[in-house]
Amino acid sequence: MGGCAFGDGGCAVLSRKLGSTINQHLRAGKRSFPPVVTPRFQPAKLAPLMLSQLNDPQREAVRYLDGPLLVLAGAGSGKTRVITHKIAYLIENGFEPRHIAAITFTNKAAREMQERVGRMLPGKSTQGLTVTTFHALGLQILRAEAQQLGYKPRFSVLDAADSFKILSDLLATTDKALLKRTQWRISQWKNALVSPDRAAATATEQLEVTAAKLYRLYQQTLKAYQAVDFDDLIRLPVELFEQQRDTLHKWQMKLRYLLIDEYQDTNACQYRLVRQLAGPEGMFTAVGDDDQAIYAWRGADVENLRQLTQDYPRLKIIKLEQNYRSTVRILRAANQVIAHNPKLFEKKLWSDLGLGDPIQILPARDEEHEAQLVVMKLLGHKFEHRTRFSDYAILYRGNHQARVFEQQLRNQKIPYTVSGGQSFFDKTEIKDLVAYLRLIANEDDDPAFIRAATTPKKGIGSTTLERLGAYAARQHVSLFEAAFEPGFQHDMGKKQLDDLLTFCDFISRMQQRAGREPAGALLKDLLAAIGYETYLYDTEEARAAETKWGNVLDFTGWLAKKGESEAKSLLELTQTVALMSMLEGREAGEPDAVKLSTLHAAKGLEFGHVFLVGCEEGILPHRESVEAGQVEEERRLMYVGITRAQKSLTITYCKKRQRAGEWEQCEPSRFLAELPADDVRHAGKAAAPEERKAQAAARMANIRALLGK
């Protein structure tokens, strides 16, 4: 589910307490199970060249197979390299791929890992290897065990927008702020494994009391629709494993070695799933960095790293501290800033990539001046150093800061991309088509039924749907099922009933074909049958209709290709659509454009030259975080921003900003005072003579190179 931008400390405390209780219960409950038998390894088969590419701590992490392992991987220290090499190492040494699971947080990361492993083991089969996200793994478990939880195997997966609409209907309001807060609270309860009963018993404030009542109704509605939301994809397998120990044992035997990426980003529910699957022997490698834990607002709990040391006394810890990304000055700045936070584990990044340029700090009069300074400096640097636009990133705390930078980049005709734009799957035309696919896969999916039945229009009006909905509610059946019941049909006019049954019969015919025919052919027939292209051109301007129809063809073509390459039916593809990202359907590389991104979205990325903007009190650290006592997470966000830079880092702040039509004076971020003075240059302050001489020499060398070219 979606959520608001900031969590509260109470939920984090609840999550930690609940995690401790869970782990005690798991330890007690596991004793009746025989240990998962894992093969003994003869670690000599892996090609020496493969391990020679690693440094000593990386090599040690790959080779260690004697129990649970935590790899503390600093920014840019090669954590993905360790995970992929370890997968290859396990396979080369006799571990069957079907017993290995690597779990990460994004589809893109999972795909890249799978591709890397394939390149490392040419000619060797990796069939059965599981490289997936937490949610996709949960979906795989639910698919296999749906009946035990009272679901059909073809249940629907609802996205945040679907969930929002259900909550809006249940609460009978369109107050978006209230709905978002309620949606976030329910999501937090689920991630902390708090049931509706527990939520109702512990709620004290009025908002929580209301949210707890809604939580129960929301879950009942989902069950009636034979649907789950994103949080359920983890929560339901955890509850199943708690109740059905034989089912848990089956999955433990299936996934005998786990590799977990970005471990610091796990919430209580994800941590418990790992604990359940890993069993008491703890055959896993967890890779994480407490200094980059920046997702507490969505339920992540950095304390899960500490919890590992308590739950697995034999836990081995290996630190990756050599950074392969940034210069010495950038790393010294990152180390000194993060040193102001209390540490779970001591760690200090180092690099042999040279001293590098000093970090530049530029004050600006206001946000317009800040954008001008950044864009002019970027253009000058690009001309002098003959770089590409894609070597530069402008990073900020909140999306609202992007507007003035976009304007300046457009003024200078500089290409740019903005992270966090509308998802391909959020486009209206894609959601229209997905509604048909969801209904074909699961006729009890009422939200999909309503959208498909009315888009394009088929003579099924609001009056028909209201009467159908009322009857379905009285009989406790889905809208689709209600349409065929005599009690409903008796009270309907012939024309309205004929239109409704024609639609339902069409869905039934598509269902019969969907499990056995190629996805591409079925999708082509579906679009023709509903007349979607004609509908677009009848309801949109010609150019907009052309764009939307192009998106539909891209989407259906991608699904057809995916179905063919993965030997999956349309039914199988439909159930995973909600977990897919736009990047999975596009093969094009990154354009040569400046990257604008929030700090949260930039995590995991790197750029040659970074402009970290808006470093002021109230923005970074954010005012709400300061008031909530969450400065440590804001400092980790600053650390993430610094460590995105490879060669140069420029930090800017405004002396005043306009808020709600009024000018406010701004103070530089407290984090700027934490930077090492020797590695920082403030605009207007003269550099040391030796440094000026070195800078002049470097500038002349670049000019000569340009003239020579």
N, C-alpha and C positions, 0 to 999 in steps of 0.2 A: 504494500500500500504506500501511497505517497505520504508526506508529512511536512510539518512546518520546519523552519530552518534551525530552530534551536530546541534542544531537549531540556529536561530539568534534572537536577541532581538527584531527586527522589527516585526517579526511574533507574538511574545508574546504581544507586545503593540497593534498590530492590533486586536489580539484576544480579549484583554480586552476591547478595544473601541467598537468592534463589539458586544461583550457580553452585554455591557451597553445599546447600541442602541436596541438590541434585547429585552432586558428585559423591556425597556420603551414601546416598541411596544406591547409586550405581555400584559403588564398591561392595556394598552389602549384597546387592542382588546378583552380582556376577559370580559369586563363589560356587554356585551350583553348576556352572558351565565348564566343560572341559576346555583347556586352553586351545587356541587356534594354532595348529601345527604349521610352522613355516619351514621351508627347506633350508638346509645348511649351505652356506655359500663358500665357493672356492674362488676368492677374489684375485684371479690371475688371468682370466680370459679376456678382459677388456683391453682393446688395443692401447699400447703405451702412449701413442700419439694423442689419444683422446684425453687422457689424464694429464699429459704434459702441458696442455693448454691452461690448466688450472693452477692457481697459487696454492700454497700449502694448506691454509684453512679450508679452501674450497675442496681440495682433494680429500682432506680428512672427512668433511661432511658427506661427500659422495660415497666414500668407502665404509662409513660407520653403519653397521647393520645389527648391532648387538642389543638394541632396545630403543626406547623413545629418544628422539633427538630434536633439540631446538636450535635452529640456525638464526642467530641475530645478524641480520643482513642490513648494514647501513645503506644509505642512498647511493646508488651507482656502484654497488659492490659486487654485482654479478649474481644476484639471487636466482634469476631465471636460468642462468647457465648451470647453477648447482642443481636445480630441480630437474632440468632436462638431462643432464649428465647422469644424475642418479637413476632416472627411469631407464636410460640406456644401460647403465651398469647392472641394474637388477636383471634386465632381460638377458644381457650377455652372460650373466652368471647363473642362468638356469631358472629364473623366476618367470613364470608364465605371465604374459601381458594381461590376460583376463583376470588376474588376481591383483593388479596394480590400479590404483585410482589416484590421479592428481587433481586436486580441487582448487579452483581459484574463484575470482569474483566477477569476471567479465568474459563474455563469449570471445572477444578478441584475444585476450590473454590465453584462453584455453586453446584456441585455434593455432596461435603462434607456437605454443608448447608442442602441440601434436605435430606440427610441420617440422620443428627443430629435431624432435626425436626421430622422425622418419628420415631426415637427412643424415643423422648420426648413425643409423643402422641400415644402410643401403643393402637391399637384397634379403633382409631379415624381416620376418613377419611381425607386425605389431597388432595383429588382429585381436580384438577383444580388449585392448587397452582403453581404460576409461580416463579421459582428460576432459574435465567438465567444470561447470560452475556449481556452487552449492545448490542453487535452485533447480538446475537441470538434473542433478543427482537426486534431489528430493522428488522431482517429477518421475524419474525412472523408477524409484522405489514405489511411489504411489500407483503408477501404472500397473506394476506387477502385483501389488497387494491391495488394490482398490476395494475388492469385495469384503475384506476383513474390516474395513472402515465404513462400510455401508454405501460405497460409491460404485457407480458403473465404471468399467475401464475407460469409457469414452467421456469422462467428466470434462467440464470446461475449466479453463484457467482465465480468470478475470484480471484485467490490468487495473491500474490505479483509477482511471477514468470511469470504468465500469463500477468499481467499488464506491466511488464518490457519488455516482448517480443513485445507487441503491440506498446509501446513507441519506441522501437528499430526500428520497421518497419516504423513507422510514421516519425521518425527523420532520417531514413536511415543511421544509424551509429551503430557501435559495441563498441563505447567508453563507457566502463562500468561506469567510474567515472562521466562522463557527464550525462549518463542516470539515475544514482542513484540520483544525485543532482536534476535533473528535476523531477523524480518520487517523491522525498521527498517534493519538492516545491508544486507540484500539491496536494499531500496529505495534506500539511499544509493549502493550500487554502480551500480545502474541509472541513477540521476540523474547520476552522474559518468561514465557511459559506460564502466564497467569490466565486461568480459566475465567469465563464470564461470572461464575459463582464467586471466585476469589476476588475478582475486580469489584463486584457489588459489595462484598463484605468489607473491603478495605478502603473504598472510596469515601472521602470526607467532604471535599469541596463540591459545590453544586455542579460544576462542569464535569467532574469525574463521576458523580452520581448519574448524571444524564448519559454520559458516555458509556458507563457500565450497563445501563438498561439497554442502550442501543446496541452494545456489543452482543448481547444475548439474541436480540431480534435479528441482527445482521447475520450471525452464524446460522440461525434457523433459516433465514432466507437463502443463504448460500447452499445449505444442504438441500432445500427444496428445489433449487435450480440445478442440483448436481454439479456444483461449481466450487472452486477453491480460489483464494487470492494468493499473491506472492508469498505472504508470510506463512500461509498454510502449507506451502510446499516443503518447508522445513519442519514446522510444528507437528503436522500430522504424522510423518514418519517417526519422529521422536516419541510421540504418544503411542504409536503402534508398537515400537520396539520395547517400550516400557511395559505394555500389557501382554505382548506375545513374545515370550523369550525364545521360543523355537524359531520364529521368523527372524528375530535379531541374529540368532546363531547362524542361520542360513546366509544372511548378508555378511556376517563376519567371515565366513568361509569363502564367500565370493570375492570380497575385497580385503585381501590379507595384508597389503602394505599401502599406507596412505601417505600422500605428500600434500601438504596444505600450504598454499601461497597466501601472502598478506594476512598472516595469522592475527595480527593486532587489530584487524577490522572485523573479527568475528563477534557476534552477539552471544547471549547466553544460550539461545536455542541452537545455534550452529556449533557452539562449543560442546554442547551435550551430544549432538549427533556424532561429532568426531569421537568423543569419549565412548559412546556406545559401539561404534564400528571398530574402533581401535582395540577395544577389550582391555583386560588387565595387563597383557604383555606389552601393549603400547607400541606396536610395530608401525611407527610413523616418523616422518620428518616434517616438522612445522617450521616454516620460514617466515620471519616477521621482524618488525623494527618498532619498538615502543616510541621512538622519536618521531615517527610518521603516523601516529594514531590520531586521525583528524575527523573521525566519523561518529563521535559519541552522540551527536544529535539524531542519528538514525539508529541508535541502539548498540553500536559497537562498544566493546568494553575492553580497554587495554589491560585490565586486571586479569584477563584470561591468560596472559603470558605468565603472570605470577602464579596463577592457579595451577598451571602445568607443573611447576616445581613441587607443589604440594600433592597433587594427584599422582605424580610419577616420581617417587623419590630417586629412581635410577636415571632420571632425565640427564642426558649429556647436553652441554651447551657449547656451541662453537660460534665464535664471533668473526664476521667478515667486516674488516675495517679498511681494507684498501679500496679506494674509490678510483674507478676507471673513467670518470666523467669530467671532473672539474679540476681547476688549478688550485694550488696551495692556498692562495689568498681567499678564494671562495669557501674552501673547506674550513679554514681557520675561523672565518666569520660564522659559518654554520655551527661549528663546534662551540664557539664562545657563547652564541645566543642560546643554544639548547642546554648549555651547562647550567643555566639559571632555573631549569626545571628539576625537581627531584627525580632521581634515576631509578628505574627498575633494575637495569643492568648497565654497568659502566662500559662505555664504548666511545672511541674517538676515531673519526675518519682521517685518512692520510692519502696523499697522492704523490706520484713521481712525474706528474705532467708539467712541472715547472711552477715558478712563483705566480706568474700571470699578472694581469693588469689590476691596479687598485680598484676597489669598489667605489663607484661614483654616487654621491648623494646630491640631488638637485632639489632645492626648494622652488615652488612656483607660487605666483600671486593667487591664482584660483584654478578651478578645474579646466577652464578653457586654455589658460596659459600652460598648465601642466601637459595637456594633450599636444599643444604646439611644440613645447620643449622636447617631448619624447619623439614626436614624428620627425622634427628637424634633426635631432641627434641621430636617429635611426638612419635617415637618408645620408647624412654626412659620413657615418661609420660605414655604411654599405658602399659608398663611392670610394672611400679611402682603402677599404680592405677587400674590395671586389667579391663580396659575399652574395648569397641569394636571399630573397625576402623570407624564405622558409627557415632561415637561420635565426630569425628574430621572434620573440614572444613578448607580448604585453600581458602581464598577469595582475589580477585585482581580486579583492575580497568578495565583492558582490556584483551581480550582473548589471545593476543599474549604473555602474561606473563605465561601462563599455561605450555608451552613446557618444560622448564627446571625442573619444579616440576614433570611433568609426567615422565621424564627420571629418576629422582632420586627415585621416587616411584617404577618404574619398576626395577631399580637396586636392590632395597631392597625387591622385590617381595611383595609389599604392594598393595592390591586391591584398586582401585579408580574408581570413575565415574566423568565425566566432563559434566557440564550443557551446554546447548546451542549447543549440537551436531546436526547432521542432523535429521530433523523431519522425522518420519515414512512416512508422506504424501509427503515428498520431494523426496523419493526414485523413481527412474525411473520407475520401474515396477508398483508401485502404481499409479503414474501419468498417465501411459499408460492406466490402467484399468479405472481410474477416467474419462479420456477423453471419453471413450465409455458411461459411465454412464451420463456424462453431455450432450452428444449428444442425447442420448435416451430421456433425460428429456427436452431438448430444441434443436430442429434441426437447429435453427438459430445461434447456438454457433459455429462460424467459426473456432476459434483456436482449439476447441475440434474436429471438423470435420477433420481438416488437420492431427492432430495427430492420430486419430482413423483410418483414411483412409490409412495411411502409416505404421501403426505398429500393427501387423506384415504386411509385404508387401502383396498387393492384386492385383498387376498389375496396380495400379493407380500411374503413374509416375509424375514427376515434370512438364512435358509438359502439361499433362492433367489438373493438378491443376492450372497451370498458365493460361491456356485458360479458365478454369472454373472461376477462380478469376477475370479475365478481364471482362468476360461476366456479372458476378454477380455485379461488380462495375458499369458497364454501366447501368444495369437495376435496380440498388439499391435493390437487393434481396440477400438472404443468399446463400452460396455455395450449400446447400442441395436443396433449391428451384430451383436454376439455373439449376441443373442437370436434372430436369424434363421438362424444357422449350424447346419447339420445336426449337426456335431460336438458342439455344446452341447445341442441338442434331444434327441439320442439318449439322453442320460443323465438326462433330467428326467422326473418324473411328469406324467401328463396334466393333472391339476388345476392344478399349479403352472405348467406351460408355457402352458396356456390363459389363465390370468389375466395372465401376463406378455405374451403375444402380443396379447391384447385391448387392453392398455394401449398397446403399441407401435403397433398398427393405428390406435388413436384419435389418437395423435400424428401419424401419417402423414397421416390424413385432414385434421387441422387444418392441417398444413403445406401441403397442396394448396390449401386455402381462403385461407390467410393472405396470400398474395401478391396476391390479386385481389378479396377481399371487404372491405367497410368494417370497420374495427377494432371499432366499437361492437357490430355484430351478432355478430361472431365471439366477442367477449368474453362477451356474454350467453349464447351457446350453450355456451361453455367452462365457465362457472360452473354452468350447469344440468346439464351432462353429468357433472361430477365431484361434484355435490351438495355444494358447499362451504358453503352456508348451513346446511343440515341438519347437516353435520359440526361447524360452530361451536356450534350450539345443543346438540348431543349431548356436546360435550367441555368446554364453558365454562358458567359461571353465566350466567343469562339476561341480566343487565345487561352483562357483559363481552362476551357473544356479540353483543348488539345493537350495541355500540360497534365491535367488530371488523368486523361485516358492513357497518356504515356506512362504515368506512374503505375496505373493498373496493369498495363502490359509488362512493365518491368517486374512488377511483383509476381504476376502469374508465371512469367517466363522463368523467374528465379526459382519459384516453387517447383515448376516442372523439371528444371535442371537438377534441383536438389533431390526430388523424388527419384529421378532416374539414377543419379550417381550414388545415392544411399539406399536404393532399393526399398523406398518407403512409399506406402499408399498415402492418399490425400488425408485420410483419417489420422494416420500417424504424424504427418507433417502439421496438421491443424493444431494438435494438442501442444506443440512446442512453439507455435508462432508468437505467443505472448512473451516468450523468453528470448526471442531473437532481437538482434540489433540491425540497424541499417547497414553497418559495415559488412555483415555476413553476406549481403546480396550484391555488394559492389567490389570489383577487383581493382579499380583505378587507384593509382598511388596518390600520395599527398600532393596538392598543388603547390607551386612556388608562390606562397603567400604568407604574410605575417599572421601569426596565430594570436588571437585574442581569447583569453580563457580565465575563468575563475581559478583560484588556487586549488580548490577541491578537485576540479576537473583536470588540472594539470598534473596531478600526482601520477607518477609512473612515466612521465614524459621527460624529455630533455631537449634543450635548445642551445645553440652556440652562444647567443646573446640574449639576455633577459632584462626587461624593464619591469621592475616590481613597483607598482604605482599605488598612490593613495595610502601611504604608510603614515597614518595619523591616528591619534587617540580617537576612539569612537568608530573607526573603520577597521583598523588592524592594530591593536585588538578591537573587536567590535564592541559597541556600547552594551548590548544585551549580554554578551559573554562576560564582560567585566562585572556587570551587576549580578550575574548568576555565579560568580566565583570561578569562571572557567578560563582564566587567563593562560593556564598551562597549555590547553588545547590550542588557543590562539598563537602561542609561541611556537608550538609544533607546526602550525600552519605557516608561520614565517620561515621556519626551518625548511619546510617543503619548498617554499618559493625560492629561497637562496640556492638550494641544492638542485634546482632545475637547470641552473646556468653551467655551461661548460667553460667558456672563455672569458666572458665579461658579464658584470652585473651592475645595473644602474637602478638606484632606488629614488623615488620621488615622493614629495608630499606637498600639500597646499597650505598656504598661510591662512586662507579663508575659503569657505564654501557657502553656497547658497542652499538653504534648506527651507522648504515651504515658503519661498519668496523672501526670506530674510537672510542676511549675511551673518555668518558665524565665524568667529576666530578659531583657528585650528592649532593644535599642538602636535609636534612631531611624535610619532609612535615611540613608546618607551623602549621598543626593541632596537631602535637606532642607537641609543646610548649603550646598548649591550654589545655592539660590534667592536672588534679590535681596532683601536685608534690608528695603529701603524698600517693597516690595510685599507683604510677609508680615506677618500678625498672629498671634501665638501666644496661645492661650487663657489668660486670666488676666493678660496684660500690657496695660496701659492704652494706648489710642491717643493720638495727638497731639490737643491741644485743637481745632484746626481740623477735624480728621477727625471727632472726636466730635460737633462741632456740625453738620457736614454729614450724618452718619449720623442724628442726631436729627431733623433737618429732613426727611430722606427718609422716616423712619419715620412722622412725623406726617402727611406728605402721603399716605402709603398708608392710614393710619387714617381720615383725612378722606374719602378716596375710598371706602373700605369703608362708612363711615357714610352717606355720600351715596347710595350704591347701595342 
